[in-house]
Amino acid sequence: MRSLFILAAVVASSVLASDDVIVLTDANWADEIKTLEVALVKFYAPWCGHCKRLAPEFDKAAPKLKANDPPIALVKVDCTIEKETCQQFGVSGYPTLKIFRNGQLAQDYDGPREADGIIKYMRGQAGPSAKEITSVKEYEKFISQDDNAVFGFFETDSKLKDSFFKVADTERDRFRFGYTSNAEVLKKAGYTDDIVVFVPTKLHNKFDPNEFKYDGNYDTDKIKAFLVSETNGFAGVRTQGNAFQFEARPLVVVYYNVDYVKDPKGSNYWRNRVLKVAQEYKRKVHFAVSNKEEYGGEIEQAGLGDRKGSDKPIAVMYTEAGKYPMDQAFSVENLKQFVQDVLDDKVEPFMKSEDVPAEQGDVKVLVAKNYKELILDSDKDALIEFYAPWCGHCKSLAPKYDELGAKLSKEDVIIAKMDATANDVPPMFEVKGFPTLFWLPKGDRKNPVPYNAGREVKDFITFIAKHSTDGLKGYDRSGKKIKKKSEL
């Protein structure tokens, strides 16, 4: 009996734990979602590999966010059952995450997918977007925390103050905002109508300023650009939470045991050596340091998995052409020479790629090694599907995609597919779920257009006929088949 009681208690506790994530259906969505002040909704499919990996992280984050003040709800919707709700929000890949406020869609979620990152990101979605500071003590505490502080100093109302709050409202999940009109704080700081980013003390160094002052006007886009790209210093500490600040290319990332809590001295020792090289390439090459455990997968993808156990840093340079691992042992001299060699086209990029197929059919099989030949060097429009072999939706799409390839085999358009789990996806494509499709006009290979229309053959043809650069020979612009004279 005692064993049965213990077993019952364990089962009961697991049920309670799962209750922290709210399950919504087509039947109760409309009534329940509007009762939640802030909610992160996960639209998923049970068979999806990415969904399975996200599930335990979602479950870990749920109770902590539920206990937040104000509470933040984590919600899940099974799109294999609740199809009406998923269609309402245009869900086409899994998992898809979206943030809702009082029942209204606020924005797509593009934050971390591990528990701590989800918690930090979503806590930024609750409460005021910028914290008002009313004393010197509060101010000193706010700017001395372990992450960058974006601070507004406003003696009076101004256009810059209005813009500051607009930016805080949209960027609250990425940055920590504070502001003041307190006379004592303004006097101590020496600012009156300014936006300043304060760098945490642990990251101070002799190469970078300790604070970055915004010198532009009240244009909100300029303020956002300043926060994203002008406050990292010569070699910022890149994490999963701030990776969006390191998207400019070329980018050199140096991986080692970055840990400013357990080993600040060691973290600064190697970073200072990176900074020494970085200052020589200002505005020409961007630099960052990252923890090699946090970015173990990225190191593997650069072909340096066997070096993860090394005591010395590992360096990879990312450009529009691909990724370049540094083969030499790390040193200031070797890093500088390596960067210059990549800039001078003396190094070949590393590619994770399947073998190039010996033969091709109507649907072209793309791998990393033939992408340039089949797509970049082609003078045809292209529709590209990125898929995963295990993905159920991809398997359902396959016969329709093959039929599309056959129907358009004589047109000046490439119908192609790439296994995104076995090949490096070209950097201009953002693939977060499967299948993901992009339209690539022949005149613009750098700005792919996400394909979000229907998945039937006729839907593809309608889209391609409308968007093809020179039109199709067998279909008009509306997607209707052009009848030959013999058919009249």
DOMI-766594 format. One record per atom (N, C-alpha, C): residue in one letter; x, y, z. Coordinates in steps of 0.001 Angstrom, whole numbers, plus 500000, padded with zeros to 6 digits. Layout:
N
aXYZ...
***
This chain:
488
m500829498796500000m500000500000500000m500866501258500000r501973501183500794r502851502368500871r503454502637499488s503845501551498779s504429501708497435s503427502324496483l502169501839496591l501127502395495716l500913503865496009f500972504232497315f500782505623497700f501887506500497116i503161505999497196i504302506752496651i504160506914495147l503765505806494463l503581505856493020l502504506866492644a501408506863493395a500312507802493129a500775509234493321a501609509446494341a502114510794494608a503001511275493477v503850510358492950v504742510721491840v503932511087490600v502922510236490308v502067510515489149v501363511843489306a500834512077490520a500114513330490771a501028514526490588s502281514411491086s503201515547490965s503538515817489516s503656514749488680s503976514975487269s502820515632486546v501597515291486962v500422515920486354v500394517404486694l500703517715487979l500713519114488389l501782519896487640a502971519258487459a504059519938486753a503650520243485330s503002519278484669s502609519502483280s501528520571483182d500788520798484272d499734521804484262d500301523221484172d501587523402484416d502186524730484310d502177525221482868v502218524297481920v502062524649480512v500602524452480154i499955525532479733i498514525495479437i498279524897478055v497358523958477972v497003523338476695v495732523997476167l495824524590474985l494642525206474373l494257524463473101t492960524518472803t492399523811471655t491588524774470807d491128524287469665d490248525106468832d489014525543469612a488527524662470482a487283524923471201a487426526015472257n488599526091472922n488714527060474017n489701528191473752w490337528201472586w491357529219472283w490836530644472486a489768530992471798a489273532375471799a488945532870473208d488353532002474032d487951532418475384d489137532492476337e490081531549476207e491160531450477194e492337532382476916i492699532547475660i493912533327475368i493754534787475802k492544535316475745k492342536719476110k492405536952477619t492399535870478398t492502536030479858t493955536120480314l494890535880479392l496317535853479737l496962537180479341e497504537883480339e498099539197480069e499269539086479092v500176538152479353v501296537884478447v501420536371478325a501494535868477092a501590534425476887a502550534120475741l503363533090475941l504190532551474870l503534531260474407v503128531225473149v502390530071472622v503295529255471708k503353527967471982k504126527033471160k503155526246470283f503228526453468976f502458525666468021f503384524530467566y502959523295467781y503883522176467578y503195520971466946a504030519987466580a503540518684466126a504272517616466939p503579516615467451p504206515614468330p505371514874467691w505346514700466353w506402513945465687w507658514775465399c507573516078465560c508648516986465168c509850516888466109g511043516633465541g512252516493466344g512603517745467118h512496518925466474h512788520189467151h511811520423468310c510557520008468108c509537520165469158c509862519289470361k510337518078470091k510691517161471174k511847517711471992r512809518358471307r513949518932472030r513540520161472837l512568520913472328l512120522124473020l511243521802474225a510483520716474164a509469520402475183a509987520445476618p511091519752476965p511543519792478364p512008521182478802e512575521970477879e512997523339478205e511769524215478469f510744524033477671f509476524754477829f508859524413479184d508891523113479528d508321522668480805d509097523224482003k510433523318481869k511253523859482959k510984525341483179a510783526063482086a510580527512482184a509194527859482717a508204527017482463a506806527340482763a506542527694484226p506977526880485219p506646527228486607p507288528531487074k508513528824486614k509181530055487023k508484531275486430l508047531166485191l507352532288484566l505936532441485118k505335531334485490k504006531373486104k504058532116487439a505206531993488139a505374532647489446a505905534070489321n506150534508488105n506673535864487895n505620536895488308d506067538104488586d505139539192488913d505319540308487886p504370540465486943p503132539698486752p503409538329486113p502472537380486279p502675536036485732p502717536029484205i503531535140483669i503646534954482223i503273533508481923a502352533312481007a501857531963480713a502600531340479540l502915530051479665l503415529274478536l502290528361478072v502012528407476783v500861527711476204v501339526832475059k500681525684474880k501008524858473719k499729524467472974v499876524384471644v498759524013470767v499258522938469810d498621521784469821d498998520664468946d498372520886467564c499191521226466589c498673521584465262c498221520378464447t498530519171464895t498006518003464181t496545517758464536i496081518411465605i494677518278466043i493946519604465931e494550520663466460e493887521984466507e494232522782465247k493761522296464100k494184522845462812k493636524244462547e492455524531463034e491838525837462776e492653526966463414t493055526781464658t493847527808465350t495206527988464686c495834526890464315c497153526967463691c497080527658462332q496043527382461581q495863528045460278q495591529530460465q494869529868461520q494545531275461786q495805532127461917f496871531527462452f498103532289462672f499214531899461702g498830531274460588g499772531013459513g500921530093459874v500666529123460742v501724528209461167v502019527223460035s503277527210459585s503647526323458481s504856525448458815g505516525728459922g506650524917460350g506606524745461856y507330523739462343y507259523433463777y508642523384464413p508766523815465669p507713524552466380p507697526013465957t506526526632465999t506385528071465787t505990528689467120l506694529721467534l506407530371468821l505998531819468596k504929532230469268k504416533587469129k504028534128470506i504177535451470653i503840536115471916i502497536822471770f501618536614472738f500291537232472750f500148538097473998r499425539220473833r499109540096474960r497592540278475016n496986539821476097n495535539932476288n494768539415475069g495252538317474527g494563537668473414g494964538141472043q495765539197471942q496165539735470648q497605539324470331l497825538926469082l499176538574468653l500058539809468714a501145539750469480a502043540899469629a503238540797468698q503850539603468629q505043539443467801q505447537984467750d506283537649466775d506881536328466735d507961536252467813y508158535071468363y509212534862469355y510465534419468616d511554535165468771d512801534777468125d513941534693469132g513578534378470371g514567534298471431g515151532907471590p515877532685472685p516524531393472953p515505530266473093r515996529037472952r515117527880473052r515504526970474207e516299527507475137e516590526747476354e515941527481477524a515713526756478621a514863527255479704a515287528614480240d516566528775480578d517022530044481154d516836531194480177g517123530928478903g516962531961477885g515504532352477690i514609531353477720i513171531623477577i512692532486478735i513153532147479943i512740532893481142i513194534345481047k514463534557480703k514993535916480606k514260536713479532y514076536095478383y513428536774477264y512002537175477620m511258536238478209m509852536497478482m509654537433479672r510575537423480634r510468538396481726r510592539814481189g511316539958480090g511431541260479452g510153541706478777q509189540781478639q507922541109477987q506865541595478983a507148541471480278a506155541828481299a506552543109482016g505556543846482489g505816545085483214g506209546207482263p506634547357482793p507019548483481941p508257548146481125s508350548707479926s509487548401479055s510759549088479521a510642550174480279a511810550880480817a511553551204482285k512532550938483130k512388551161484573k512749552608484925e511852553281485666e512151554650486087e513053554620487316i514137555384487253i515098555473488346i514948556842489016t514801556849490339t514504558109491035t515539558501492080s516665557769492152s517707558139493121s519064557707492595v520109558322493127v521474557978492727v521785556526493089k521316556084494242k521563554714494677k520947553713493697e519707553981493315e519032553120492337e519788553105491016y520221554289490584y520934554446489320y522231553636489323e523004553754490382e524276553035490466e524062551528490475k522992551092491116k522675549665491135k522272549193489735f521487550008489035f520972549620487721f522105549462486711i523067550393486712i524121550345485690i525282549439486078s525245548856487267s526351548003487713s526031546518487621q524911546171486967q524561544760486839q525404544083485762d525175542794485549d526074541997484717d525787542043483223d524818542842482800d524587542991481366d524497544481481022n524600544784479736n524558546182479307n523282546867479789a523417548125480186a522265548918480610a522053550048479613v520869550100479013v520520551191478101v519776552229478936f520366553412479051f519816554389479990f519504555710479306g518297556231479600g517872557520479065g517926558606480128f518598559696479821f518671560850480730f517855561982480111f516767562386480775f515873563381480193f515506564440481232e516108565615481075e515820566713481997e514411567228481790t513989567286480537t512637567715480181t512103566774479110d510842566948478766d510281566167477666d510959566568476362s511181565606475500s511847565878474225s511455564806473217k511782565045471947k511524564043470912k512390562806471141l513600563017471656l514478561882471922l513893560993473019k513271561614474018k512630560841475093k511484560011474534d510673560604473658d509566559863473031d510105558675472243s511176558902471493s511758557831470681s512356556740471564f512954557137472676f513535556179473620f512473555185474083f511304555685474451f510241554800474929f509693553912473812k509642554441472597k509187553619471465k510160552466471224v511436552768471303v512447551724471117v512392550717472267a512224551198473481a512137550298474636a510960549340474491d509843549830473966d508656548987473801d508903547838472821t509676548095471778t509893547061470758t511136546212471016e512079546736471806e513340546017472017e513516545523473453r512451545518474219r512526545170475639r513002543740475877d512788542867474910d513216541487475051d514707541319474776r515340542355474214r516748542256473842r517675543053474768f517147544154475298f517980545041476106f517257545415477404r518042545873478374r517510546319479659r517504547845479669f516312548426479784f516151549875479679f515834550518481031g516467551650481293g516146552464482450g516181553929482046y515545554793482840y515555556227482517y515365557035483797t515702558315483707t515521559192484868t515337560636484430s514635561386485304s514567562852485191s514980563458486530n515517562614487409n515931563051488735n517152563960488644a517082565141489263a518141566148489147a519476565642489690e519457564900490797e520704564412491380e521380563385490478v520572562528489863v521131561521488949v521704562199487709l520964563162487172l521439563888485988l522767564589486283k522863565183487448k524086565899487821k525256564930487948k525037563796488595k526114562821488792k526597562254487455a525639561964486566a525994561342485284a526549562354484288g526104563594484392g526576564609483460g525858564586482123y524661563998482100y523862563957480865y522505564606481121t521892565184480063t520590565834480241t519540565408479221d519945565159478003d519008564694476971d519759563691476107d520049562536476695d520951561578476052d520520560140476309i520983559260475409i520842557815475588i522254557247475661v522518556508476730v523861555976476954v523766554486477284v524667553706476712v524758552281477050v525974552073477938f525738551524479140f526805551279480101f527235549806480032v528523549595479879v529095548250479800v529372547754481219p529010546502481548p529272546003482904p530767546018483219t531107546250484473t532497546390484908t533358545205484496k532809544009484541k533597542808484230k534130542818482798l533492543602481904l533915543632480507l534767544851480168h535081545686481143h535903546862480877h537303546429480422n537856547177479476n539196546879478972n539824548158478422k541106548100478100k541827549296477669k541587549655476207f540870548790475476f540654549034474054f539319549728473763d538335549504474614d536971550008474393d536584551039475439p535641551937475110p535082552819476145p534190552015477084n533973552527478284n533114551846479259n531649552216479094e531395553220478293e530021553612477991e529958554146476558f528822553885475916f528629554310474531f527465555301474479k527758556510474018k526734557562473956k526168557653472539y524845557678472464y524168557813471171y524285559263470706d524797559453469495d525009560813468986d524083561173467835g523092560340467552g522196560616466431g520988561430466835n520009561508465917n518785562258466191n517738561336466817y516480561719466735y515432560950467407y514795559882466526d515433559552465411d514947558491464523d515061557140465242t513939556452465418t513952555195466191t514791554108465522d514791554046464190d515593553033463499d517083553252463744k517488554521463810k518897554815464071k519277554447465501i518342554665466411i518620554289467808i518762552768467916k517877552019467252k517954550553467274k519267550072466665a519651550680465531a520902550283464877a522094550535465796f522050551646466514f523111551968467470f523202550893468556l522062550503469121l522050549504470190l522559548158469706v522162547773468511v522510546448467998v523971546356467575s524467547355466858s525764547194466208s526879548113466685e526580549071467564e527632550012467958e527953549974469450t527478548974470143t527707548921471596t528419547642472038n528970546888471074n529655545641471405n531127545845471717g531692546979471300g533123547152471397g533806546401470263f535130546332470329f535887545679469256f535676544172469222a535443543567470391a535235542116470447a534285541808471599g532996541846471313g531990541625472344g531891540170472751v531261539949473899v531028538583474377v529708538114473796r529782537200472877r528609536712472130r528031535484472826t526729535545473126t526025534430473765t524796534088472939q524099533032473356q522850532688472663q521822533808472811g521910534554473930g520937535608474186g521162536882473414n522400537159472986n522650538411472258n523239538184470879a523109536985470345a523695536647469043a523213537576467933f522010538162468103f521474539076467090f522368540302466906q523221540599467869q524115541744467763q525383541431466965f525512540183466535f526743539769465852f526433539136464492e525491539721463785e525100539162462496e525846539779461317a526537540900461545a527290541537460459a528446540630460042r528752540630458771r529854539843458213r530835540767457496p532140540406457483p532751539220458077p532850539321459595l532720538158460254l532769538075461710l533749536985462128v534696537341462976v535624536362463550v535152536045464970v534880534765465232v534491534335466572v535611533481467147v536052533842468339v537088533075469038v536417532373470219y536481531039470197y535814530213471206y536831529731472244y536491529887473520y537299529331474606y536411529251475842n536981529018477014n536175528867478231n535805530228478814v535010530976478067v534587532295478533v533645532115479725d534041532623480875d533215532518482075d533595533650483019y532810534723482994y533115535901483802y532647535771485250v532045534638485586v531664534384486973v532758533576487669k533137532446487075k534115531559487691k535555531929487360d535777532527486193d537154532811485774d537242534124485000p536966535253485640p537030536537484938p538436536868484432k539470536493485210k540839536802484811k541206536042483529g540912534746483511g541208533936482324g540395534369481124s539133534760481369s538262535217480280s538833536473479637n539332537392480481n539909538636479959n541281538415479320y542015537437479809y543355537166479263y543267536909477756w542386535998477352w542280535668475934w541536536747475160r540532537345475788r539771538386475077r540663539581474742n541562539936475638n542469541061475376n543351540798474157r543693539531473924r544494539197472763r543671539292471479v542416538940471578v541524539115470420v541320540606470145l541134541384471209l540935542824471065l542142543491470395k543326542981470683k544538543555470100k544514543439468577v544017542314468077v543900542125466628v542704542901466089a541599542855466830a540347543466466365a540486544961466120q541253545650466961q541378547104466808q542046547487465488e542779546565464892e543450546848463624e542517546691462432y541330546109462653y540391545878461552y539068546608461769k539117547720462482k537907548471462790k537120548777461522r535814548467461554r534859548701460467r535088547807459246k536154547017459251k536429546125458130k536053544685458460v536359544277459692v536028542928460183v535489543064461601h534447542287461922h533864542282463267h534433541095464048f534528541249465365f535098540203466218f534184539941467416a534261538713467930a533507538339469131a534205537179469802v533931536990471101v534378535784471809v533136535059472320s533195533729472327s532058532918472769s532544531739473592n531684531270474491n531990530088475288n531899528848474392k532956528045474398k532995526931473446k532018525808473803e531611525720475065e530601524721475409e529222525171474938e528933526456475141e527642526995474703e527491526892473193y528592527022472485y528554526989471026y529253525754470462g529150524637471203g529776523393470753g529287522946469390g527987523094469144g527429522691467856g527993523512466717e528196524793466962e528736525686465935e530186525301465603i530944524935466620i532323524510466411i532357523219465591e531452522293465917e531352521039465149e531056521338463688q530128522253463447q529725522576462075q530839523247461282a531818523792461995a532959524409461315a534095523404461115g533843522152461473g534839521113461262g535936521077462303l535705521691463480l536729521750464516l536322521013465787g535439520037465650g534957519298466808g536061518625467606d537122518202466910d538221517513467596d539100518464468400r538846519791468263r539658520773468980r538947521334470217k537719520872470481k536953521437471593k537610521200472953g538425520160473061g539085519867474332g540387520617474528s540790521410473543s542060522132473624s542018523231474686d543161523490475325d543253524573476301d543302525935475627k543696525956474365k543813527221473644k542524527534472886p542287528807472607p541080529188471872p541030528605470459i539807528556469932i539525528093468568i538917529282467816a539340529519466598a538831530671465848a538184530241464538v537068530894464223v536380530683462950v535979532046462400m536187532248461110m535780533493460470m534583533206459564y533498533955459777y532265533786459009y532130534941458021t531958534610456742t531767535622455698t530541535245454874e530185536085453925e529052535779453045e529343534536452210a530620534228452021a530995533076451198a531005531772451977g530996531845453315g531013530628454111g531794530801455400k532210529681455994k532947529726457261k534360529185457064y535289529840457746y536697529515457587y537302529183458950p537574527909459244p538205527556460523p539704527868460483m540243528363461584m541676528634461658m542394527357462072d543278526861461229d543974525604461488d545156525775462431q545766526961462424q546954527179463238q546596527281464724a547588527044465578a547404527228467019a547152528705467293f546330528996468279f545949530382468524f547108531198469090s547294532367468487s548209533393468998s547802534692468327v548247535801468867v547910537094468271v548408537144466828e549638536703466604e550221536752465261e549480535839464297n549168534616464743n548470533671463864n547062534138463545l546365534720464534l545006535206464292l545020536333463267k545954537249463423k546051538370462483k546344537871461068q547267536930460933q547611536395459611q546444535644459003f545743534884459836f544579534120459375f543496535050458820v543162536105459567v542136537054459113v542536537680457784q543798538058457674q544263538677456433q544227537695455262d544569536436455519d544537535418454461d543118535192453945v542128535197454863v540737535036454424v540310536243453582l540658537433454034l540324538641453279l540968538647451897d542143538042451813d542878538018450542d542532536801449687d541503536045450078d541055534863449308d542126533784449195k542906533612450238k543947532592450228k543512531318450949v542275531320451490v541779530185452263v540452529717451676e540261528400451636e539002527830451152e538012527691452310p536738528007452084p535750527844453157p535473526379453444f535109526091454691f534723524734455071f533232524548454808m532864523390454253m531449523119453998m531063521731454496k529999521710455283k529373520427455617k528465520107454446s528727519014453760s527980518752452525s527889517263452243e526749516862451696e526630515534451110e527406515533449796d527604514353449242d528251514266447942d527327514840446861v527931515406445826v527152515930444707v526516514758443966p525193514782443746p524539513668443046p525121513456441649a525249512189441259a525783511883439922a524791512288438843e523501512195439152e522457512559438180e521417513428438881q520708514237438088q519657515101438607q518354514831437866g517233515001438594g515927514852437980g515252516197437818d513922516180437741d513177517435437577d513308518311438820v513329517681439990v513602518421441224v515097518294441503k515794519415441454k517242519388441624k517610519147443094v518542518258443334v519004517971444685v520184518872444987l519979519811445903l521042520729446293l521830520153447461v523129520298447404v524003520045448547v524896521276448664a525593521408449770a526400522617449962a527422522797448840k527967521678448333k529029521757447331k528539522170445940n527247521974445646n526783522356444301n525838523548444307y525655524173445477y524742525317445563y525175526447444635k526473526748444621k526960527841443763k526693527535442295e527011526309441896e526846525935440480e525380525946440056l524511525335440878l523109525191440478l522280526454440693i522620527240441702i521787528402442039i522494529727441741l523628529964442370l524280531270442223l524728531538440789d525197530511440094d525676530705438721d524576530550437680s523357530283438124s522243530083437188s521577531411436844d520967531467435668d520207532659435260d518706532370435269k518296531490436197k516878531143436331k516367531488437731d515058531751437845d514424531857439151d514491530491439833a514351530471441156a514427529195441863a513466529150443044l512854527982443235l512075527690444444l512833526593445164i513222526855446433i514060525902447166i513349525446448433e513292524141448624e512734523558449851e513874523060450731f513865523477451995f514794522944452974f514011521975453856y514473520741453935y513693519708454624y514573518884455555a513912518059456366a514599517085457217a514017515708456901p514845514696456784p514357513361456410p513292512810457351w513367513191458656w512423512653459631w511104513423459690c511007514552458993c509854515454459102c508623514901458375g507525514748459123g506284514225458530g505713515107457451h505705516425457668h505180517349456657h506015517308455388c507328517125455559c508215517035454394c507879515796453567k507619514693454257k507256513455453555k505936513612452810s504983514326453405s503695514551452747s503844515454451527l504775516404451626l504975517346450522l505721516713449356a506552515708449618a507461515160448605a506790514803447274p505692514022447233p505096513681445937p504531514895445202k504014515867445942k503486517078445313k504628517908444727y505740517938445455y506905518711444989y507490518052443741d507511516714443716d507984515997442523d507080516286441330e505762516316441575e504808516617440500e505025518043439982l505280518969440893l505560520349440498l506800520404439613g507854519687440020g509072519661439227g508829519143437821a507998518096437711a507695517526436398a506908518518435537k505921519184436135k505082520121435380k505869521335434872l506898521728435633l507658522927435256l509048522590434718s509240521339434310s510567520896433870s511062521633432635k510163522141431823k510569522853430602k510530524370430772e510261524840431987e510219526276432252e511590526768432736d511791528070432651d513053528659433117d512988528940434624v512726527892435383v512669528006436833v513224526720437435i513996526846438476i514597525691439146i513742525304440339i513321524061440381i512637523514441555i513678522644442261a514037523024443486a515153522356444155a514824522047445607k515601521126446179k515431520774447590k516795520487448203m516913520764449510m518161520499450230m517851519894451591d518564518832451937d518466518250453274d519240519166454221a518516519957455012a519153520957455879a519829520338457089t519637519046457313t520309518382458433t521658517799458012a521886517678456711a523113517053456215a524016518026455463n523546519273455294n524317520257454542n524287521607455249d525330522386455040d525318523769455513d524316524561454690v523339525148455379v522367525999454690v523035527343454401p522978527842453164p523570529148452857p523071530207453839p523949531114454271p523631532029455376p522456532964455157m522075533219453901m520968534159453694m519596533532453945f519550532209454136f518279531523454386f518108531280455880e516989531709456442e516692531488457855e515741530307457972v516291529161458349v515506527924458431v515357527536459895k514129527648460424k513869527324461828k512958526112461989g512325525685460918g511429524531460969g511400523877459607f510728522738459517f510685521995458257f509255521650457869p508949521657456563p509790522195455493p509727523724455464t510809524367455064t510836525805454841t511195526034453387l510411526898452710l510635527137451288l510916528610451037f511784528863450057f512122530231449674f512071530381448155w511638531551447732w511659531935446307w512868532844446104l513671532507445094l514895533255444843l514884533771443404p514540535044443186p514527535602441827p515928535573441227k516012535421439932k517331535301439306k518138536591439406g517473537721439553g518185538989439618g518597539408441011d518243538603442024d518568538966443406d518801537709444221r520044537277444279r520385536041444978r520673536270446462k520630537516446923k520960537808448319k519734538021449206n518554538141448594n517352538429449397n516227537452449071p516335536218449568p515285535228449311p513960535639449927v512877535259449263v511523535589449721v510896534340450344p510502534375451621p509861533203452232p508587532830451490y508410531546451212y507193531065450567y506206530647451651n505072531355451741n504082531077452782n502705530759452216a502634530464450912a501347530155450286a501011528672450494g500000528187449772g499535526814449946g500560525791449510r500316524532449853r501283523461449575r500780522471448518e499699522844447813e499237522009446708e499970522431445440v500017521541444453v500739521823443206v500210523096442553k498896523249442527k498308524431441889k498694525717442631d498857525625443954d499263526799444729d500682527226444359f501564526239444222f502940526540443831f502984527186442448i502221526615441523i502228527134440151i501678528560440110t500607528803440862t500034530162440911t501058531165441423f501772530781442471f502792531669443050f503926531913442060i504443530846441475i505588530966440574i505212531760439324a504021531509438783a503579532235437587a503496533740437861k503029534083439047k502877535499439402k504228536162439658h505165535442440300h506417536050440738h507603535790439810s507432534942438793s508555534656437902s509007535927437196t510297536054437034t510877537283436477t510388537541435058d510422536517434207d510049536693432796d508746536000432421g508012535487433426g506785534760433128g507081533325432709l506052532491432697l506189531094432297l505673530900430883k506216529908430196k505781529649428814k504441528928428781g504193528073429772g502990527254429737g501842527751430587y502063528856431354y501026529369432251y501007530891432186d499797531474432322d499731532933432367d500044533408433784r500014534713433990r500425535277435282r499502534878436436s498300534443436120s497370534012437172s497543532534437510g498393531833436734g498630530424436981g497775529493436145k496990530061435256k496161529224434377k496993528722433202k496777527468432842k497541526865431740k497157527514430419i498163527826429639i497932528438428321i497637527338427325k496470527412426692k496080526388425731k496778526611424396k497241525520423808k497844525608422484k496748525737421428k497119526249420292k496117526473419222k495432525159418839s496159524065418859s495574522775418487s494502522335419470e494536522946420678e493552522565421705e492285523384421581l492307524451420748l491130525311420597l490057524657419741
***
